[in-house]
Each structure stands twice: as structure tokens, then as C-alpha cells.
């Protein structure tokens, strides 16, 4: 049933290509059948040059040739046979190309659908998911599904070829063919019963591959920590252990797949010998026709072996397809909510009105938040770790939707805007800014690909990044390495800030952009922020209070609530939570 559902899903993705494949496979089968039939008169004319005592099939060939004014000669029979064989080879190549083309077309469709679903989902989908499983889905499981698509194509092709080859012996003697088919099916039943075993092996193979990719991804991502602790041996052992678990399952799975046709071959030969015995001993079939029956059966044996292998392989491949479908379904359930109104410009205020938020089955992170962000101002959100600062920013960007309350922009609910049109008008600098493994220039252009060289330099100067960039070996064309590893933390953050400024955002969001930096880098970032203050609207989440000393308005969060608000000096005078934080940091 699972296989039928999988084949149905393939057909729905590309019905025209699947039908075209079936037609090409049917054409191959027809030409292959004709080539087998054309062997009968060829054998007969060599055994009986005078064309006496020839088979009924040869007589029909001779009659057809006379009708078309062709002499029933050896050379003509040879030419006819070679023509059919040549066409068979040509159509086999065409069928192979058609199957591969369909495989990669459907695979591309599946990859694009999966990727689009993932990135149409809310951030919550990524935050609760397992990155190792996601990476393995694109790295291995998609490839396995591609193999299964090829297996389906070959299964159709082999079924058509089986049908073509079996028609020949049926035409000559249905009794002999029935004996051959009956014995073949009896011998094949035990091998068909391996399908559930293959399915279980496929599920195990997928789960062990997920775990291996998870450990590998974590190890590479934590390379600096692993090296710093001198525990390379521990990481290597864990990677080796998870690979060994996958290897054991994959080894059994592949061995079983490759053993199936090998095991079936002697059983197929036994079926052929039984058929030969009955052909000569009981049915008195002419030698030429017996030779064709045997030839057809010899061609059928490996085809039946392949059909069994492909059928069992599909059972092995199905868990990969099921994992992709499962992740796609999770992504559909977490689809990003969005309105339809295009966001053009931020004119006056952004307001949080009674906003509350809690993650599923957890205590509220934010409680009844009322806050206003005025255009052209720098608004800061401060508080100790875990009080909900970043969650508030996630709601502002649309990563999360409030459980209660509303966020409005110039009086219009954020939920009414097309969320991507809004995000394309803002700049976002998170605490751990990621750079792509490319040049500095391309990392900057990623946010605004139409920016000019003048725009790039201006943004980098505003972000205090231009001076260190021009001192690098290839200045703006210097490669930064994976995630920007060739740069210092401060350099990465300044490039990330320049990337955000390059699009001249309506709103610039800084989510603890200096929390992990040294004092010199923090000072440079702080100077950059002060330079762009009032050129755009800034929302800055901060733990270090020195970075928001010149903010126009500050909201202080504690236990998910706004407990204080005002200017820096006003909050210091209050002698409350903010003042206590400032004294601890030595800036009061």
C-alpha cells in the first residue's frame, strides 16, 4: 500500500512525464518483442534452407515478406533481425534518458517544495527542530528518494519488458508458459516477502543517518570549543560511533538488495530447465520455437530478479520519503502568518498594546506589554538575561505572534501587512551575526544587491568598518570564511551592521549586538550607533547599559513585565531596577 501511495504521489507531481515514460517503455517492449519474434525465421532458415518443416510463426513471416515484395532469404531475415535489435537499443537509451529526466524533474520539484515550505514556516519551526535531521534530509534522504524515483522508472520499464518477453512464449505455447510462470512465481514468493524487512531496515538507516549528521554538524560547529578543551578524541569517537551504527544498517540493507537477483538466478535456471523438459517431452514444439521460448525465458530471469530487487528497494527507500513528508507537514503546520497589505514606509509610531506571549506548555515570557517606538528615535529595551527582551524583538519582526494583544505600525496591525515586505524594509543585527562564506562585498550586497560602490563604502564608514576592511589583503574582496571565521567578533558585527545599514532601513533592530564583544569593539559599535542615531529609527536590546546611554527612551523589563521607563538619567534617579543594573556594571 505504501508503494502504491508513493507511485500515486509521483504521478501527481508530473503526470505528463510519467505517461511519456510509460509510452516509451511500452515502445521499447514492443520493439523488443518484435526482435524476439524475428529470431524464429532466422533460426528456421538456417536449420531448413528450403523452408520446409518450418514453424507456423516462420510461415507467417514469409507470407508477410511476400506481401511486401521481400524475398524470404537469409540476408533479408538477418537485416530484419538487426533492424529490430538496433531500434530496441535506440529506444532503450531513449527510455533510460526519459526515466532519468523524470527522476531529476520530480526531485527538483520535491527539493524546491521542501525548501520553500521550510522557509515559509515561522522561526519556531527551526527553533524546535533538529538541524542534523534537516541537513540530513537535504544531504541524504532527498538523494535516496531520487534513487527510489529511478527504481520506480526501472520497475515500469522492466514490467513492460517482462510483458513483451512473456507474450512470445504465450503465443507459441500457453501451456509451457504457464509452467514457466508458475514455477518462477513459486520460487520468487520468499524473496517478495523480504519487503517488510527492507522497510524496517530503511527506517533504521534513516534514523542512524539523522543521528550521524546531527553529531557531525554539532562537532564542526563547535570546533573551536572542542579544540580549546583538547577533547578532539572524544568528538572523533562520537562521530565514529554514530557512523558505525549507520554503516551496520546500510551494509545489511545494500547486501540484501544486491543479493536478491543473485539468489534468484539459480531458481530462474531451475524454472527454465523444467520448461525445457516439458517443451520437448510433452508438447513436441519445433526446435526454432523452443529456442525462442528458452531465449525469452533467459531474458526474463534477470528481469524478474530486477523487479524483485526494485520492489524491495522501494520498501527500503520509503522511510526517506516519509521523513521528508513528515517535515513538510510540520512546516505546513508552522506556516508564517502574514497579511496582504504591502509595507511601504514607517511614518509615526510602532505600538505594543497589551502584548503577552508564552511558548507552548510554558509560563508566560511577556505579560501585558505596552510600549511605543517613535519614528526617528532610539528606543532601548533592557533587563537581565531571560526577562523576554529578545522575545519582544521576535514579535516585532514577526517571528512569533502574540498570544494576547496587538502590535501596530502607524495604527495598522502588523498582522495585516505582508510580513516579507515589512522585513525587507528593516535592518536586523542579532547578537551572533552570521556571515556567508564569501567576500565582504558579497556579504554586504546580500541585503541590497543593487547597492552602488558608493553606497557600500558609505554604509561601512557609518558602521566603523571601512578602515579595517581596506587594510585587509583584498579589501572588500577578501573572503571571510565559513560564518565569518577569519574575522574577529567585532569585525563581524561591524560588517553585519553595515549590511543592515546598506538597505537604508525604515527600522534598525539591534538585538544585543555588543554583548559578546571586547570593550574596544563595543566602543566602535557604540560610536557607529550614535553616528546613525536619528538618521533612522533604532530599537536596541541591550544588556550593557553603556551602549544605550544616549537612547531617547528606555524600557526596563523584569519577569516579563515593563517595570520602568524613561530616559537614562530619569531611570538612574528612580533608584530602581535600572539604577541597580547600572551600579553593578559600574556606569551609575
PEDA-V17666 format. One record per residue. N is the residue number from 1. RES is the residue in one small letter. D_CENTER is the distance of its C-alpha to the mean C-alpha in Angstrom with 2 decimals. Layout:
BEGIN
N_RES_D_CENTER / N_RES_D_CENTER
END
This chain:
BEGIN
1_x_24.83 / 2_x_21.16 / 3_x_20.99 / 4_x_22.80 / 5_x_20.47 / 6_x_17.46 / 7_x_19.58 / 8_x_20.55 / 9_x_17.01 / 10_x_16.49 / 11_x_19.88 / 12_x_19.19 / 13_x_16.23 / 14_x_18.50 / 15_x_22.04 / 16_x_23.87 / 17_x_21.95 / 18_x_22.25 / 19_x_25.95 / 20_x_26.43 / 21_x_25.07 / 22_x_27.50 / 23_x_30.33 / 24_x_29.76 / 25_x_29.63 / 26_x_32.79 / 27_x_34.43 / 28_x_33.73 / 29_x_35.21 / 30_x_38.24 / 31_x_38.99 / 32_x_38.53 / 33_x_40.91 / 34_x_43.39 / 35_x_43.30 / 36_x_44.19 / 37_x_47.00 / 38_x_48.31 / 39_x_48.88 / 40_x_51.62 / 41_x_54.19 / 42_x_53.35 / 43_x_54.28 / 44_x_57.24 / 45_x_58.76 / 46_x_58.78 / 47_x_60.28 / 48_x_62.65 / 49_x_63.39 / 50_x_66.04 / 51_x_63.43 / 52_x_65.57 / 53_x_64.16 / 54_x_60.69 / 55_x_58.02 / 56_x_57.70 / 57_x_54.33 / 58_x_55.94 / 59_x_58.72 / 60_x_56.27 / 61_x_54.65 / 62_x_58.13 / 63_x_59.02 / 64_x_55.89 / 65_x_56.65 / 66_x_60.23 / 67_x_59.08 / 68_x_57.10 / 69_x_60.07 / 70_x_58.34 / 71_x_60.57 / 72_x_59.39 / 73_x_59.58 / 74_x_57.69 / 75_x_56.23 / 76_x_54.99 / 77_x_53.41 / 78_x_51.69 / 79_x_50.47 / 80_x_49.12 / 81_x_47.30 / 82_x_45.80 / 83_x_44.75 / 84_x_42.85 / 85_x_41.26 / 86_x_40.26 / 87_x_38.73 / 88_x_36.89 / 89_x_35.36 / 90_x_34.47 / 91_x_32.80 / 92_x_30.93 / 93_x_29.38 / 94_x_28.66 / 95_x_27.06 / 96_x_24.87 / 97_x_23.77 / 98_x_23.22 / 99_x_21.06 / 100_x_18.87 / 101_x_18.71 / 102_x_17.72 / 103_x_15.04 / 104_x_13.35 / 105_x_14.15 / 106_x_12.58 / 107_x_9.43 / 108_x_9.36 / 109_x_10.24 / 110_x_7.57 / 111_x_4.74 / 112_x_7.51 / 113_x_8.45 / 114_x_5.68 / 115_x_5.93 / 116_x_9.57 / 117_x_10.13 / 118_x_9.16 / 119_x_11.47 / 120_x_13.94 / 121_x_14.58 / 122_x_17.47 / 123_x_17.56 / 124_x_18.63 / 125_x_15.16 / 126_x_14.17 / 127_x_17.71 / 128_x_17.85 / 129_x_14.44 / 130_x_13.97 / 131_x_12.17 / 132_x_12.31 / 133_x_10.52 / 134_x_7.67 / 135_x_7.68 / 136_x_8.29 / 137_x_5.48 / 138_x_3.41 / 139_x_7.12 / 140_x_8.76 / 141_x_7.85 / 142_x_5.83 / 143_x_8.98 / 144_x_11.18 / 145_x_10.41 / 146_x_11.27 / 147_x_14.36 / 148_x_15.20 / 149_x_15.23 / 150_x_17.58 / 151_x_19.54 / 152_x_20.11 / 153_x_21.38 / 154_x_23.62 / 155_x_24.79 / 156_x_26.00 / 157_x_27.55 / 158_x_29.29 / 159_x_30.53 / 160_x_32.07 / 161_x_33.61 / 162_x_34.91 / 163_x_36.50 / 164_x_38.10 / 165_x_39.54 / 166_x_40.85 / 167_x_42.64 / 168_x_44.95 / 169_x_46.45 / 170_x_46.59 / 171_x_48.64 / 172_x_50.93 / 173_x_51.35 / 174_x_49.39 / 175_x_51.23 / 176_x_50.06 / 177_x_46.50 / 178_x_46.61 / 179_x_47.73 / 180_x_44.95 / 181_x_42.21 / 182_x_43.69 / 183_x_43.88 / 184_x_40.37 / 185_x_38.84 / 186_x_40.89 / 187_x_39.64 / 188_x_35.97 / 189_x_35.93 / 190_x_35.48 / 191_x_32.44 / 192_x_30.85 / 193_x_31.47 / 194_x_29.01 / 195_x_26.04 / 196_x_26.10 / 197_x_26.30 / 198_x_23.23 / 199_x_21.29 / 200_x_22.51 / 201_x_21.65 / 202_x_18.05 / 203_x_17.79 / 204_x_19.50 / 205_x_17.37 / 206_x_14.12 / 207_x_16.08 / 208_x_17.65 / 209_x_14.51 / 210_x_13.22 / 211_x_16.71 / 212_x_16.92 / 213_x_13.90 / 214_x_15.38 / 215_x_18.77 / 216_x_17.73 / 217_x_16.01 / 218_x_19.10 / 219_x_21.47 / 220_x_20.33 / 221_x_20.27 / 222_x_23.71 / 223_x_25.18 / 224_x_28.12 / 225_x_29.08 / 226_x_28.88 / 227_x_31.05 / 228_x_33.33 / 229_x_34.10 / 230_x_34.57 / 231_x_32.36 / 232_x_30.26 / 233_x_31.52 / 234_x_30.17 / 235_x_26.64 / 236_x_26.82 / 237_x_28.18 / 238_x_25.41 / 239_x_22.67 / 240_x_24.83 / 241_x_25.41 / 242_x_21.81 / 243_x_21.10 / 244_x_24.27 / 245_x_23.20 / 246_x_20.04 / 247_x_22.22 / 248_x_24.80 / 249_x_22.56 / 250_x_20.73 / 251_x_24.24 / 252_x_25.70 / 253_x_22.86 / 254_x_23.06 / 255_x_26.86 / 256_x_27.12 / 257_x_25.09 / 258_x_27.25 / 259_x_30.43 / 260_x_30.32 / 261_x_31.65 / 262_x_33.98 / 263_x_35.47 / 264_x_35.87 / 265_x_37.71 / 266_x_41.10 / 267_x_40.89 / 268_x_40.39 / 269_x_43.40 / 270_x_45.43 / 271_x_44.67 / 272_x_45.80 / 273_x_49.02 / 274_x_49.84 / 275_x_49.32 / 276_x_51.52 / 277_x_54.23 / 278_x_54.42 / 279_x_54.23 / 280_x_57.38 / 281_x_59.17 / 282_x_59.01 / 283_x_57.90 / 284_x_59.68 / 285_x_56.91 / 286_x_57.83 / 287_x_56.58 / 288_x_54.43 / 289_x_52.66 / 290_x_52.21 / 291_x_50.69 / 292_x_48.16 / 293_x_47.37 / 294_x_46.79 / 295_x_44.71 / 296_x_42.50 / 297_x_42.15 / 298_x_41.37 / 299_x_38.53 / 300_x_37.36 / 301_x_37.23 / 302_x_34.18 / 303_x_32.49 / 304_x_33.03 / 305_x_31.74 / 306_x_28.53 / 307_x_28.20 / 308_x_28.62 / 309_x_26.11 / 310_x_23.43 / 311_x_24.24 / 312_x_24.02 / 313_x_20.82 / 314_x_19.19 / 315_x_20.41 / 316_x_18.83 / 317_x_15.38 / 318_x_15.47 / 319_x_14.63 / 320_x_11.07 / 321_x_10.83 / 322_x_12.84 / 323_x_10.72 / 324_x_7.74 / 325_x_10.79 / 326_x_12.39 / 327_x_9.97 / 328_x_9.90 / 329_x_13.64 / 330_x_14.13 / 331_x_12.63 / 332_x_15.00 / 333_x_17.78 / 334_x_17.34 / 335_x_17.18 / 336_x_19.03 / 337_x_22.59 / 338_x_24.11 / 339_x_27.30 / 340_x_28.18 / 341_x_30.87 / 342_x_30.02 / 343_x_30.97 / 344_x_33.45 / 345_x_35.60 / 346_x_36.67 / 347_x_40.43 / 348_x_42.03 / 349_x_40.46 / 350_x_37.41 / 351_x_38.57 / 352_x_37.32 / 353_x_39.44 / 354_x_39.62 / 355_x_36.01 / 356_x_35.08 / 357_x_31.78 / 358_x_30.80 / 359_x_27.56 / 360_x_27.28 / 361_x_30.15 / 362_x_31.41 / 363_x_34.49 / 364_x_34.47 / 365_x_33.27 / 366_x_35.05 / 367_x_38.25 / 368_x_39.87 / 369_x_39.01 / 370_x_41.12 / 371_x_40.56 / 372_x_41.04 / 373_x_39.51 / 374_x_41.86 / 375_x_40.96 / 376_x_42.00 / 377_x_42.42 / 378_x_40.79 / 379_x_39.99 / 380_x_39.25 / 381_x_37.86 / 382_x_39.10 / 383_x_39.41 / 384_x_38.79 / 385_x_35.38 / 386_x_33.82 / 387_x_35.93 / 388_x_33.10 / 389_x_33.17 / 390_x_29.45 / 391_x_28.83 / 392_x_31.27 / 393_x_29.33 / 394_x_26.04 / 395_x_27.99 / 396_x_29.36 / 397_x_25.98 / 398_x_24.68 / 399_x_22.25 / 400_x_24.51 / 401_x_26.96 / 402_x_30.50 / 403_x_31.71 / 404_x_35.07 / 405_x_36.45 / 406_x_35.15 / 407_x_34.20 / 408_x_35.92 / 409_x_35.95 / 410_x_39.35 / 411_x_39.97 / 412_x_36.83 / 413_x_34.29 / 414_x_31.00 / 415_x_29.30 / 416_x_30.89 / 417_x_29.24 / 418_x_25.96 / 419_x_24.22 / 420_x_22.36 / 421_x_25.70 / 422_x_27.23 / 423_x_24.72 / 424_x_25.13 / 425_x_28.83 / 426_x_28.68 / 427_x_28.32 / 428_x_26.73 / 429_x_27.53 / 430_x_26.26 / 431_x_27.99 / 432_x_25.42 / 433_x_24.49 / 434_x_21.49 / 435_x_22.05 / 436_x_19.63 / 437_x_20.40 / 438_x_22.50 / 439_x_26.10 / 440_x_27.90 / 441_x_28.45 / 442_x_24.82 / 443_x_23.98 / 444_x_26.76 / 445_x_25.94 / 446_x_22.37 / 447_x_24.04 / 448_x_26.47 / 449_x_25.88 / 450_x_29.27 / 451_x_31.30 / 452_x_34.27 / 453_x_35.45 / 454_x_38.13 / 455_x_35.66 / 456_x_33.69 / 457_x_36.91 / 458_x_38.28 / 459_x_35.24 / 460_x_35.35 / 461_x_39.08 / 462_x_38.73 / 463_x_36.23 / 464_x_38.59 / 465_x_36.03 / 466_x_37.77 / 467_x_40.39 / 468_x_38.17 / 469_x_35.73 / 470_x_38.60 / 471_x_39.80 / 472_x_36.58 / 473_x_36.71 / 474_x_34.89 / 475_x_35.31 / 476_x_32.58 / 477_x_30.82 / 478_x_30.48 / 479_x_27.08 / 480_x_26.32 / 481_x_24.02 / 482_x_20.84 / 483_x_21.11 / 484_x_24.63 / 485_x_25.97 / 486_x_28.80 / 487_x_30.34 / 488_x_32.29 / 489_x_31.21 / 490_x_33.76 / 491_x_32.66 / 492_x_29.01 / 493_x_30.22 / 494_x_32.56 / 495_x_29.94 / 496_x_27.69 / 497_x_30.80 / 498_x_31.53 / 499_x_28.00 / 500_x_28.65 / 501_x_32.17 / 502_x_31.22 / 503_x_30.09 / 504_x_33.48 / 505_x_32.07 / 506_x_34.01 / 507_x_33.12 / 508_x_32.32 / 509_x_30.87 / 510_x_31.47 / 511_x_30.08 / 512_x_32.28 / 513_x_31.72 / 514_x_34.59 / 515_x_34.48 / 516_x_33.27 / 517_x_35.35 / 518_x_38.74 / 519_x_41.79 / 520_x_41.99 / 521_x_38.38 / 522_x_38.90 / 523_x_42.06 / 524_x_40.39 / 525_x_37.64 / 526_x_40.40 / 527_x_42.43 / 528_x_39.51 / 529_x_39.00 / 530_x_42.75 / 531_x_42.75 / 532_x_40.22 / 533_x_41.64 / 534_x_43.09 / 535_x_41.32 / 536_x_38.43 / 537_x_37.81 / 538_x_36.55 / 539_x_35.27 / 540_x_35.40 / 541_x_34.43 / 542_x_36.61 / 543_x_37.79 / 544_x_40.18 / 545_x_42.85 / 546_x_44.18 / 547_x_41.25 / 548_x_42.18 / 549_x_45.99 / 550_x_46.21 / 551_x_43.95 / 552_x_45.63 / 553_x_44.70 / 554_x_43.30 / 555_x_41.96 / 556_x_42.33 / 557_x_40.08 / 558_x_41.17 / 559_x_39.79 / 560_x_37.62 / 561_x_40.64 / 562_x_42.22 / 563_x_45.44 / 564_x_46.77 / 565_x_46.37 / 566_x_48.31 / 567_x_48.78 / 568_x_48.68 / 569_x_52.45 / 570_x_52.82 / 571_x_50.45 / 572_x_52.28 / 573_x_55.54 / 574_x_54.25 / 575_x_54.27 / 576_x_51.35 / 577_x_47.78 / 578_x_47.03 / 579_x_50.29 / 580_x_49.57 / 581_x_46.17 / 582_x_47.97 / 583_x_50.69 / 584_x_48.28 / 585_x_46.53 / 586_x_49.94 / 587_x_49.62 / 588_x_52.00
END
